[in-house]
Amino acid sequence: PRVYVMYFKTGTTDLDPGSEPVLAALRQAVGEGAEVQITGHTDTVGPADLNDRLSVERATEIRAVLVRQGLPVTDAKVTGRGERELLKPTADGVDEAANRRVEVILR
């Protein structure tokens, strides 16, 4: 499997500009018949239920970008993990860019 990780601006579904090259590489890699899993994550700022929703919205946004570009990912599995799987462990309420991410796994 190949893993692509993209990061987001605080509290939004807006991609951090530094993640644009990763998105471009993902667009090139997605092929017909690929199994695609898209998982959203958040940092620990805000209530857990809001972070759960935001993580799903981030994953859904990445799938929507790929679909708009004609890539075969409409059946991609989209999930949100909220703040449960932190890349960089922090205390509650910490604005940590490494945790505001979407991971896309291609198989």
BELPE-V805349 format. One record per backbone hydrogen bond with DSSP energy under -0.5 kcal/mol. NH is the residue of the N-H (numbers start at 0). CO is the residue of the C=O. E is the energy in kcal/mol with one decimal. If there is no record, write none. Layout:
# BELPE-V805349
nh:NH co:CO e:E
nh:NH co:CO e:E
This chain:
# BELPE-V805349
nh:1 co:105 e:-2.2
nh:3 co:103 e:-2.5
nh:5 co:101 e:-2.4
nh:7 co:99 e:-2.2
nh:8 co:13 e:-2.7
nh:11 co:8 e:-1.8
nh:14 co:12 e:-0.5
nh:15 co:6 e:-3.1
nh:18 co:15 e:-2.7
nh:19 co:16 e:-1.4
nh:22 co:18 e:-2.2
nh:23 co:19 e:-2.4
nh:24 co:20 e:-2.2
nh:25 co:21 e:-2.4
nh:26 co:22 e:-2.5
nh:27 co:23 e:-1.6
nh:28 co:24 e:-1.5
nh:29 co:25 e:-2.0
nh:33 co:30 e:-1.9
nh:35 co:33 e:-0.6
nh:36 co:104 e:-2.3
nh:37 co:76 e:-3.6
nh:38 co:36 e:-0.5
nh:38 co:102 e:-2.7
nh:39 co:78 e:-2.7
nh:40 co:100 e:-2.4
nh:41 co:81 e:-2.6
nh:43 co:93 e:-1.2
nh:50 co:46 e:-2.2
nh:51 co:47 e:-2.3
nh:52 co:48 e:-1.8
nh:53 co:49 e:-2.7
nh:54 co:50 e:-2.4
nh:55 co:51 e:-1.6
nh:56 co:52 e:-2.4
nh:57 co:53 e:-2.4
nh:58 co:54 e:-1.9
nh:59 co:55 e:-2.8
nh:60 co:56 e:-2.3
nh:61 co:57 e:-1.9
nh:62 co:58 e:-2.1
nh:63 co:59 e:-2.5
nh:64 co:60 e:-2.3
nh:65 co:61 e:-2.0
nh:66 co:62 e:-2.5
nh:67 co:63 e:-2.7
nh:68 co:64 e:-1.0
nh:69 co:66 e:-2.4
nh:70 co:65 e:-2.3
nh:72 co:70 e:-2.1
nh:75 co:72 e:-2.0
nh:76 co:35 e:-2.3
nh:77 co:75 e:-0.5
nh:78 co:37 e:-2.5
nh:80 co:39 e:-2.8
nh:83 co:80 e:-2.4
nh:88 co:86 e:-0.5
nh:92 co:43 e:-1.8
nh:93 co:90 e:-1.1
nh:95 co:93 e:-1.2
nh:96 co:94 e:-0.6
nh:98 co:95 e:-1.5
nh:99 co:95 e:-0.6
nh:99 co:96 e:-0.9
nh:100 co:98 e:-1.4
nh:101 co:5 e:-2.4
nh:102 co:38 e:-2.7
nh:103 co:3 e:-3.1
nh:103 co:101 e:-0.5
nh:104 co:36 e:-2.8
nh:104 co:102 e:-0.5
nh:105 co:1 e:-2.8
nh:105 co:103 e:-0.5
nh:106 co:34 e:-2.3
